[in-house]
Amino acid sequence: MALILIVGDEPDACRMLQRILSSFGHSVQAFTEGGKAVEWLEDNLPDLALLDINLRETDGIGLLKILRRSQPRTKTMMITGNPSAETAGQATELGVVDYLVKPVEIDELEERINRALG
């Protein structure tokens, strides 16, 4: 299956997503700090990144820009509990394949990830 990167601001939510995506057969790496995710990206090429818009020391859009420069072929999905037309527009301009609004049902998440991975 796929190597998936998760970056979110809530440790419990990251662990839950990691367990769910692992149960789908994916290899998953989760971080709650954008800087640690960037370090991991230096040595790893994920097939898909699932980035939260709101992070502690940065924002998901900033991390998306870094990801685009370092891993331009990685497909990216954004997830947020606070959707806005501004962040959706920025994410779309930066080439995200999907923009999810929390809460997301497990079946819907699986379907959208499968669609993103092609």
HUQUI-V809175 format. One record per pair of residues at least 12 apart in sequence whose C-alpha atoms are under 10 Angstrom apart, sorted by the first residue. I is the first residue (numbers start at 1). J is the second residue. D is the distance in Angstrom with one decimal. If there is no record, write none. Layout:
i->I j->J d->D
i->I j->J d->D
This chain:
i->1 j->22 d->9.8
i->1 j->24 d->8.6
i->1 j->25 d->6.0
i->1 j->26 d->5.2
i->1 j->27 d->7.3
i->1 j->47 d->9.4
i->1 j->117 d->9.6
i->2 j->21 d->9.7
i->2 j->22 d->9.8
i->2 j->24 d->9.8
i->2 j->25 d->7.9
i->2 j->26 d->5.1
i->2 j->27 d->6.2
i->2 j->28 d->8.2
i->2 j->46 d->7.6
i->2 j->47 d->5.9
i->2 j->48 d->7.5
i->2 j->113 d->10.0
i->2 j->114 d->9.8
i->2 j->117 d->8.0
i->3 j->21 d->9.9
i->3 j->22 d->9.8
i->3 j->25 d->9.7
i->3 j->26 d->6.1
i->3 j->27 d->4.8
i->3 j->28 d->5.8
i->3 j->29 d->7.9
i->3 j->44 d->9.1
i->3 j->45 d->7.8
i->3 j->46 d->4.9
i->3 j->47 d->5.4
i->3 j->48 d->6.7
i->3 j->49 d->8.7
i->4 j->18 d->8.9
i->4 j->21 d->8.3
i->4 j->22 d->9.3
i->4 j->26 d->6.9
i->4 j->27 d->6.2
i->4 j->28 d->4.8
i->4 j->29 d->6.4
i->4 j->30 d->8.4
i->4 j->45 d->9.1
i->4 j->46 d->5.5
i->4 j->47 d->6.0
i->4 j->48 d->4.9
i->4 j->49 d->5.6
i->4 j->50 d->7.4
i->4 j->74 d->9.5
i->4 j->75 d->9.6
i->4 j->76 d->9.6
i->4 j->113 d->9.8
i->5 j->18 d->9.0
i->5 j->27 d->8.7
i->5 j->28 d->5.9
i->5 j->29 d->5.0
i->5 j->30 d->5.9
i->5 j->31 d->8.0
i->5 j->37 d->8.1
i->5 j->40 d->9.4
i->5 j->41 d->9.0
i->5 j->44 d->9.6
i->5 j->45 d->9.2
i->5 j->46 d->6.2
i->5 j->47 d->8.2
i->5 j->48 d->6.3
i->5 j->49 d->4.5
i->5 j->50 d->6.1
i->5 j->51 d->8.0
i->5 j->74 d->9.8
i->5 j->76 d->9.2
i->6 j->18 d->7.5
i->6 j->21 d->9.9
i->6 j->28 d->7.3
i->6 j->29 d->6.2
i->6 j->30 d->4.5
i->6 j->31 d->6.2
i->6 j->32 d->8.4
i->6 j->37 d->8.5
i->6 j->46 d->9.9
i->6 j->48 d->8.7
i->6 j->49 d->5.9
i->6 j->50 d->4.8
i->6 j->51 d->5.9
i->6 j->52 d->8.1
i->6 j->76 d->10.0
i->6 j->77 d->9.6
i->6 j->78 d->9.9
i->7 j->29 d->8.6
i->7 j->30 d->5.8
i->7 j->31 d->4.8
i->7 j->32 d->5.6
i->7 j->33 d->7.0
i->7 j->34 d->6.8
i->7 j->36 d->9.4
i->7 j->37 d->7.1
i->7 j->49 d->7.8
i->7 j->50 d->6.4
i->7 j->51 d->4.9
i->7 j->52 d->6.1
i->7 j->53 d->9.2
i->7 j->54 d->9.7
i->7 j->55 d->8.1
i->7 j->60 d->8.3
i->7 j->63 d->9.2
i->7 j->78 d->9.7
i->7 j->79 d->9.7
i->8 j->30 d->7.9
i->8 j->31 d->6.5
i->8 j->32 d->5.0
i->8 j->33 d->7.5
i->8 j->34 d->8.3
i->8 j->50 d->8.3
i->8 j->51 d->6.2
i->8 j->52 d->4.9
i->8 j->53 d->7.9
i->8 j->54 d->7.4
i->8 j->55 d->6.2
i->8 j->56 d->8.7
i->8 j->59 d->9.7
i->8 j->60 d->8.5
i->8 j->79 d->8.7
i->8 j->80 d->9.3
i->9 j->31 d->8.3
i->9 j->32 d->5.1
i->9 j->33 d->7.3
i->9 j->34 d->9.1
i->9 j->51 d->9.5
i->9 j->52 d->7.1
i->9 j->53 d->8.9
i->9 j->54 d->6.6
i->9 j->55 d->4.8
i->9 j->56 d->6.1
i->9 j->57 d->9.3
i->9 j->58 d->10.0
i->9 j->59 d->9.6
i->9 j->60 d->9.8
i->10 j->31 d->9.4
i->10 j->32 d->6.6
i->10 j->33 d->9.9
i->10 j->52 d->9.4
i->10 j->54 d->9.6
i->10 j->55 d->8.6
i->10 j->56 d->9.3
i->11 j->30 d->8.9
i->11 j->31 d->7.9
i->11 j->32 d->6.1
i->11 j->33 d->9.7
i->12 j->32 d->9.7
i->13 j->30 d->9.9
i->13 j->32 d->9.7
i->14 j->29 d->9.4
i->14 j->30 d->6.1
i->14 j->31 d->7.2
i->14 j->32 d->7.3
i->14 j->52 d->9.8
i->15 j->29 d->9.6
i->15 j->30 d->7.2
i->15 j->31 d->9.1
i->15 j->32 d->9.8
i->16 j->30 d->9.9
i->17 j->30 d->8.4
i->17 j->50 d->9.7
i->17 j->106 d->9.3
i->17 j->109 d->9.7
i->18 j->30 d->6.5
i->18 j->31 d->9.9
i->20 j->106 d->7.8
i->20 j->109 d->9.5
i->20 j->110 d->9.0
i->21 j->106 d->9.4
i->21 j->109 d->9.1
i->21 j->110 d->7.9
i->21 j->113 d->9.2
i->24 j->110 d->7.8
i->24 j->114 d->9.9
i->27 j->46 d->9.4
i->28 j->46 d->9.0
i->28 j->48 d->9.7
i->28 j->49 d->9.7
i->29 j->46 d->9.1
i->29 j->49 d->9.6
i->30 j->49 d->9.8
i->30 j->50 d->9.3
i->30 j->51 d->9.9
i->31 j->51 d->9.8
i->32 j->52 d->9.5
i->32 j->55 d->7.5
i->32 j->56 d->8.0
i->32 j->57 d->9.7
i->33 j->55 d->7.2
i->33 j->56 d->7.0
i->33 j->57 d->7.1
i->33 j->58 d->8.4
i->34 j->51 d->9.4
i->34 j->55 d->7.3
i->34 j->56 d->8.1
i->34 j->57 d->7.1
i->34 j->58 d->6.7
i->34 j->59 d->8.1
i->34 j->60 d->8.2
i->34 j->62 d->9.2
i->34 j->63 d->6.6
i->34 j->64 d->10.0
i->34 j->66 d->10.0
i->35 j->57 d->8.3
i->35 j->58 d->8.6
i->35 j->63 d->8.7
i->37 j->63 d->8.9
i->37 j->67 d->9.6
i->38 j->63 d->8.0
i->38 j->66 d->7.8
i->38 j->67 d->7.8
i->38 j->70 d->9.1
i->41 j->66 d->9.8
i->41 j->67 d->8.1
i->41 j->70 d->7.8
i->41 j->71 d->7.9
i->42 j->70 d->8.0
i->42 j->71 d->9.2
i->44 j->71 d->9.3
i->45 j->70 d->9.4
i->45 j->71 d->7.0
i->45 j->72 d->10.0
i->45 j->73 d->8.9
i->45 j->74 d->7.3
i->46 j->71 d->8.3
i->46 j->73 d->9.0
i->46 j->74 d->6.1
i->46 j->75 d->8.3
i->46 j->76 d->9.7
i->47 j->71 d->9.6
i->47 j->73 d->7.9
i->47 j->74 d->5.2
i->47 j->75 d->6.2
i->47 j->76 d->8.6
i->47 j->116 d->9.6
i->47 j->117 d->7.4
i->48 j->73 d->9.1
i->48 j->74 d->5.5
i->48 j->75 d->4.7
i->48 j->76 d->5.5
i->48 j->77 d->7.6
i->48 j->97 d->9.7
i->48 j->113 d->8.3
i->48 j->116 d->7.9
i->48 j->117 d->7.2
i->49 j->64 d->9.0
i->49 j->67 d->8.8
i->49 j->74 d->6.9
i->49 j->75 d->6.3
i->49 j->76 d->4.7
i->49 j->77 d->6.2
i->49 j->78 d->8.3
i->49 j->96 d->9.5
i->49 j->113 d->10.0
i->50 j->64 d->9.8
i->50 j->75 d->8.8
i->50 j->76 d->5.9
i->50 j->77 d->4.8
i->50 j->78 d->5.8
i->50 j->79 d->7.0
i->50 j->96 d->9.7
i->50 j->98 d->9.4
i->50 j->99 d->9.5
i->50 j->100 d->9.5
i->50 j->113 d->9.3
i->51 j->63 d->8.0
i->51 j->64 d->7.6
i->51 j->76 d->7.4
i->51 j->77 d->6.3
i->51 j->78 d->4.9
i->51 j->79 d->6.0
i->51 j->80 d->8.5
i->51 j->99 d->9.6
i->51 j->100 d->9.9
i->52 j->64 d->9.8
i->52 j->77 d->8.7
i->52 j->78 d->5.7
i->52 j->79 d->4.8
i->52 j->80 d->5.6
i->52 j->81 d->8.6
i->52 j->99 d->9.8
i->52 j->100 d->9.3
i->52 j->101 d->9.9
i->52 j->102 d->9.9
i->53 j->78 d->6.5
i->53 j->79 d->6.2
i->53 j->80 d->5.5
i->53 j->81 d->8.4
i->53 j->82 d->8.3
i->53 j->83 d->8.7
i->53 j->87 d->7.8
i->53 j->88 d->9.6
i->53 j->91 d->9.3
i->53 j->99 d->9.8
i->54 j->79 d->8.9
i->54 j->80 d->7.0
i->54 j->81 d->8.5
i->54 j->82 d->8.4
i->60 j->78 d->7.6
i->60 j->79 d->8.9
i->60 j->80 d->9.3
i->60 j->87 d->9.3
i->60 j->91 d->9.0
i->61 j->78 d->8.7
i->61 j->87 d->7.5
i->61 j->88 d->9.7
i->61 j->90 d->7.3
i->61 j->91 d->6.7
i->61 j->94 d->8.6
i->64 j->76 d->7.9
i->64 j->77 d->9.5
i->64 j->78 d->8.8
i->64 j->90 d->9.9
i->64 j->91 d->7.9
i->64 j->94 d->7.5
i->64 j->95 d->9.2
i->64 j->96 d->8.6
i->65 j->91 d->9.3
i->65 j->94 d->7.2
i->65 j->95 d->9.9
i->68 j->94 d->7.6
i->68 j->95 d->8.5
i->68 j->96 d->9.8
i->72 j->95 d->9.5
i->74 j->96 d->9.6
i->74 j->117 d->9.8
i->75 j->95 d->8.3
i->75 j->96 d->6.8
i->75 j->97 d->6.5
i->75 j->98 d->9.2
i->75 j->113 d->9.9
i->75 j->116 d->7.1
i->75 j->117 d->7.5
i->76 j->91 d->9.3
i->76 j->94 d->9.4
i->76 j->95 d->7.6
i->76 j->96 d->5.0
i->76 j->97 d->5.8
i->76 j->98 d->7.2
i->76 j->99 d->9.0
i->76 j->113 d->9.8
i->76 j->116 d->8.2
i->76 j->117 d->9.7
i->77 j->91 d->8.8
i->77 j->92 d->9.9
i->77 j->95 d->9.2
i->77 j->96 d->5.5
i->77 j->97 d->5.7
i->77 j->98 d->4.8
i->77 j->99 d->5.8
i->77 j->100 d->7.3
i->77 j->112 d->9.2
i->77 j->113 d->8.5
i->77 j->116 d->8.2
i->78 j->91 d->7.4
i->78 j->92 d->9.6
i->78 j->96 d->7.0
i->78 j->97 d->8.4
i->78 j->98 d->6.4
i->78 j->99 d->4.8
i->78 j->100 d->6.0
i->78 j->101 d->8.5
i->79 j->98 d->8.5
i->79 j->99 d->5.8
i->79 j->100 d->4.5
i->79 j->101 d->5.7
i->79 j->102 d->6.8
i->79 j->103 d->9.3
i->79 j->104 d->9.0
i->80 j->99 d->8.0
i->80 j->100 d->6.4
i->80 j->101 d->5.1
i->80 j->102 d->5.7
i->80 j->103 d->8.6
i->80 j->104 d->9.9
i->81 j->100 d->8.6
i->81 j->101 d->5.7
i->81 j->102 d->4.7
i->81 j->103 d->7.1
i->81 j->104 d->9.7
i->82 j->101 d->7.5
i->82 j->102 d->8.1
i->83 j->99 d->8.9
i->83 j->100 d->8.6
i->83 j->101 d->6.5
i->83 j->102 d->8.8
i->84 j->101 d->10.0
i->87 j->99 d->9.5
i->88 j->100 d->9.6
i->96 j->116 d->9.6
i->97 j->112 d->9.3
i->97 j->113 d->9.5
i->97 j->115 d->9.1
i->97 j->116 d->6.3
i->97 j->117 d->9.5
i->98 j->112 d->7.7
i->98 j->113 d->8.9
i->98 j->115 d->9.5
i->98 j->116 d->7.6
i->99 j->112 d->9.8
i->100 j->112 d->9.1
